[in-house]
């Protein structure tokens, strides 16, 4: 699903979480924003430098929006495909981080396998929003993940770099992070895009969408309809 801007996509994710809480269903939602932006966890908005840094970023063509999930600063917009999954943990079952991340990491690995690519969950030093549950191909980050819990219900999110301009997006994250007084040691070459890995002329986004739907459907997730 294409949404007009990042706020729409984030709002639909939270609506899916609300529906999941009400229905107890395991659902999935794929989306891509038409306009580029930077997105960060809400805790960043409490940094004293945030208002000025966000205004400066917007003036450079990268408006800033907060999300409910954790992680770090990420680029969004054309060239980024988002997968959000919502599921419930049965009563008495632990909310183990590794188990919850596996809900999205394993289907995404299956999708990469279907595309002829081998991805592994690993931190990638120098990447934006780095974490143990990135997905990397040949040690370069291609997917970032984050999650949010509400009681026994989990919303877990993955960001897949399909064909975004890495020079511009990594530079935008680094500059905004610097203006916040945060770590700016981001490196363009530790990231990769799906378009870099598929044969020239491939319909990158549609291939990713089809592979992801097949994988999450096999994992028991139904399509969420806003």
N, C-alpha and C positions, 0 to 999 in steps of 0.2 A: 504494500500500500504506500502510495506517495502522499505525504502530508505537506501542507504549505510551509510550515516552519517547525523548528525543533519543539517549541512549546506544545504544538498539537500532538506530536508523537509521544512526548513525555506524559501528556494528559491522558492519552489513550492507554498507555501502560498502567497508570494508576487506576483507570476505570476497569481495566482487565483484572487488576489485583482486587478491586472492590467486588467485581463479579465472582472472582474465584472464592473469595471469603464467603459470599452468599451461597454459591452453588456447590462448592467443594470440587470444582472441575479442574483438570489439568489442561491449560490452554496455551497457545502460542500466537505471537503477533510479529509480523515482519513489517518494517517501515523504513522509509528513506525521506529525508527532508529536502525540499526544493531550494532552500536558502541555507547558506553556510553560517556557522555559529561556533562558539566555544561553550562547552557544557561542563559543569563542575558540581560536586556535592554541596549541599546547603551550608555545611560548616564553613566553607570558604567565604561565604557572604558576611561572616562575622569578623573577618580580618579588617582592621581599620583602614587599610589601603584599598579595600575592594571597590568602593564607589568610584574613586578616581581612576583606578585601573580598568574597571568595566567600561567607563565612559571613553577612555582612550582606545580600548580595543574596538568598541563599536564604531568609533571614528575611522578606524583602519579597515572597517568592513567586516569585523568579526564581533557581532553582538554576543553578549554573555547571558547564559541561562543556568539556573540551578536545577538539580535533579534530586530525587529522593534516595537514590542508591548511593553507595560509597564509591571509593576509588579516588581518582585524581582528575585533572583537567584533560578534556578530550576535544578533538575537532568533530564537527558534524556537518551534514549537508550533502550535496551531490558527490557521489564517490564513496559514501559510507552507507552500509546496509546494517540495520539494527534488528536483532532478534531478541524478543522478550518472552520469557516463559513464566507461567504462574502455576504453582502446585501447592498442595497441602501435605503436611506431615501427619501421619496417623497418631492418635493419642498414645502417649507413652514413648514415642520414638524420638530420639535425640535430634536436635537441630545442628548436626555436625556440619561444619563448613565444607570439609572435603566432599562429603556426600551430596550436599546441595549444589556445589559447583559441578559435580559430575553429571548432574541432570542436564546441564547445557554443554559442558565440554565434550562429553562422549558423543552425543548426536552431531556436534559440529565436526568432530574428528571423522565420523562416518561420512559426513557430507564431503569433507576434503578427500577422503578415500575414493568416493564416487567420482571425484574430479581428477583422480590420478595423482593426488598430492598427499604427502605424509606430514601431519601436524602433531605437535606434542605440547603438553601443558608445561610451561616453564617461565620463570622470570627472564626478562631481557633487559639487561643493564643499559641505561641511556634512553629507554623508550618512555613515552608519555604514559601516565596512568599504569605504571608497571606493577605487576603482582605475580604471585605463584601460579595463578590460573589464567594467565595469558595463553593464547595459542600461538605457536611459532612454527615457521617452516624454514628449515635450514638455519635455525638459530636467529631468525628475524621475526619480529612481532607482526602478526597480521590480524589478531583478534584480542580485544581487551574485554574483561568481564567485571561485573559488580552485582550486588544483590541487596535486597531489603526484605526484612521480615515484619510481618504483622501477625502476632500471635503464632499460630501453627501454619500460617500461610506465607509463602515465599514468592517474591518477584525477583527473577534473575535475568540479567541483561547482558548481551554480548554485542560488541561493535566490531564489524568486519570491514576492513579497508579493501574496497573493491578497486576504485581507480581515482581516488582523491589526489590532488596535487600535494605530494609529500613535502616538497620544499616550502610551499606557502603555509601548509597546516602545521608542520612541526615548528616553523619559525613563529607562527602566531601563538602557539601554546607556550613556547619558550619566552617570548617577550611579555606576554600577560603574566606568566609565572614570576618573571623577574620583577615586574611592577608590583606584584603582591608581596615581594620579599621572600619568595619560595625558591626551591631548587630549579636551576635552569639548565642543567647538564643533559639536555636532550640532543640526540643525534639522529639525523635523518636516515643514515644508512643502516640503522639497526631495525628499521621498519621495512615491510614490503607490502605490496598490494596484490590482490588476486589477478589483476590484469597483467602483472609482471610475470606471472607463473603459468598462465594459460597460453595456448597458441595464439599468435597474432590474428586479429580479426574476430576473436571470440566475443560472443554476447555475454560479457562477464557477469553483469547483474542478474540476468535471467537464468543463467546457468547456476549461479549461487542460490537464487531463490528456489529453483526446482530441487536442487540437491538438499537444501535445508528442509524444505517441506517434507520430502521423502524421509529424511532422517528423524525429524521430530514426530512425524506421524507414526513411524515404526516404534518410537519410544513412548507412544501412548498419549501424545498431546494433540488436542483438537484445535482447529483454527478458531481464533477469537474474532468475532465480528462486531466492530464498534456499533 
